[in-house]
Each structure stands twice: as C-alpha cells, then as structure tokens.
Amino acid sequence: MRIGELAAKTGVPARMLRYYEQQGLITPHRLSNGYRDYDEYLVDRVQKIRGLVDAGIPTRIVADILPCLHQSRTIVVHDAEPGLRQLLVSERDRMSEKIAFLTQNRDAITAYIDAIDASHDHTRERLAS
C-alpha cells in the first residue's frame, strides 16, 4: 500500500511515517519507480509505535520495546540512559491509572445503556398490554 493509505488506516500523518522510517522503526519496500510500498502488517506496528510515542517514550527507546510487543524473548539492556527506568515505571503507572479510569467509565456507560434498554422494554410491554 502507498504511504497515504497507511496514513489513512493508522491516523498517522505521512510525514510522521517518513520519520518512523528514518528512525528505523518501519521499513517499506521500494518499488522500481522509487515509491514506498508498505506491507499490511505495518498498520499494527505503526499503531503500536504511535501509542508508545504518544505515551512519551522516545523513538530511540521505542525501537528497543517493539520486539517485546510481538514475541516473548529475553530482554537485554545495555547502557540504559539515566532516568529511563523511572520514566518507564511512571509511564506504566500512568497507563494503569488511565486503564482503570476508562474501565470505570466503560462500565458506567454500559449500565446506562442497560437502563435505557430496560426502559424501552418496559415501555413496549406496557404498550402491548
């Protein structure tokens, strides 16, 4: 697929996709005319990259984290930057809080939908009798 298609499927601007390529995070094939050709699997990869970058993880660290998202493997860290561990711990904790908040909101919305459905069912039963 072309860069515009990948941008549309992922919501990531083409300019950012080119940046990801410069950083070695994605690698498209080059066609004979020089155009980039992106495989379908890159849709998922770009979404994962975007999520990590949006979470404040620098692209140089994203490159190390990406393999961990697809397979279990032994992770070996050489010369971790000072403060990296704390950054990752803070980000993990922030994500956990956000997940808990989103779960609570999802459950509240589900309860509200159920109440609407029950109200409609009650109204239909009343009209039918």
C-alpha positions in Angstrom: 0.0 0.0 0.0 1.1 3.6 -0.5 2.0 6.0 2.3 -1.3 7.8 2.0 -3.2 4.5 2.5 -1.1 3.7 5.6 -1.6 7.2 6.9 -5.4 6.8 6.5 -5.5 3.4 8.1 -3.5 4.4 11.1 -4.3 8.1 11.6 -0.6 8.8 11.5 0.4 11.6 9.0 2.6 10.6 6.1 5.3 13.0 7.4 5.4 11.1 10.7 5.6 7.8 8.8 8.6 9.0 7.0 10.2 10.0 10.3 9.5 6.5 11.7 11.3 5.1 8.6 14.3 7.4 9.2 14.4 6.1 12.8 14.4 2.5 11.6 11.0 1.8 13.2 9.3 0.8 9.9 10.8 -0.4 6.6 8.7 -0.2 3.4 9.7 -1.9 0.2 10.8 0.4 -2.6 9.1 -0.1 -6.0 11.0 0.3 -9.2 9.6 3.8 -9.5 11.1 4.7 -6.1 7.7 4.8 -4.3 7.4 3.3 -0.9 5.2 0.1 -0.6 4.0 -0.7 2.9 3.0 -4.2 3.9 -0.3 -4.7 5.7 1.4 -5.8 8.9 2.8 -2.3 9.3 -0.7 -1.0 10.2 -0.5 -2.7 13.6 3.2 -1.8 14.0 2.6 1.9 13.3 -0.3 1.9 15.8 1.9 0.4 18.4 4.7 2.9 17.7 2.2 5.8 17.8 0.9 4.6 21.2 4.4 4.4 22.7 5.4 7.8 21.2 2.2 9.4 22.5 3.0 7.9 25.9 6.2 9.9 25.9 8.6 7.1 25.1 11.4 8.5 22.9 11.7 6.8 19.4 15.2 5.5 20.3 13.6 3.5 23.2 10.6 2.5 21.1 12.9 0.6 18.8 14.0 -1.5 21.8 10.5 -2.0 23.1 8.9 -3.0 19.7 10.2 -6.6 19.6 8.8 -7.2 23.0 5.3 -6.5 21.7 5.3 -9.3 19.2 7.1 -12.2 20.9 8.4 -13.3 24.2 12.1 -13.0 24.4 14.9 -12.3 26.8 15.4 -8.6 27.0 19.0 -7.4 27.4 19.5 -3.7 28.1 23.0 -2.2 27.6 23.9 1.2 28.9 20.3 2.3 29.8 20.0 6.1 30.0 19.9 7.6 33.4 16.3 8.1 34.4 15.0 5.7 31.8 13.7 3.1 34.4 11.9 5.8 36.3 10.4 7.2 33.0 9.1 3.7 32.1 7.8 3.0 35.6 6.0 6.3 35.7 4.5 5.7 32.2 3.4 2.2 33.1 1.7 3.5 36.3 0.0 6.3 34.3 -1.3 3.8 31.8 -2.6 1.6 34.6 -4.5 4.6 36.1 -5.9 5.5 32.7 -7.0 1.9 32.1 -8.7 1.8 35.4 -10.4 5.1 34.7 -11.5 4.0 31.2 -12.8 0.7 32.6 -14.9 2.5 35.2 -16.3 4.9 32.6 -17.0 2.0 30.2 -18.8 0.1 32.9 -20.9 3.2 33.8 -21.8 3.7 30.1 -22.8 0.0 29.9 -25.0 0.4 32.9 -26.6 3.4 31.4 -27.2 1.6 28.1 -28.7 -1.3 30.0 -31.1 1.1 31.8 -32.2 2.6 28.5 -32.8 -0.8 27.1 -34.8 -1.8 30.2 -36.8 1.4 29.9 -37.6 0.7 26.3 -38.5 -2.9 27.1 -40.8 -1.7 29.9 -42.5 0.8 27.6 -43.0 -1.8 24.9 -44.5 -4.2 27.4 -46.9 -1.6 28.7 -48.0 -0.6 25.2 -48.5 -4.2 24.2 -50.9 -4.9 27.2 
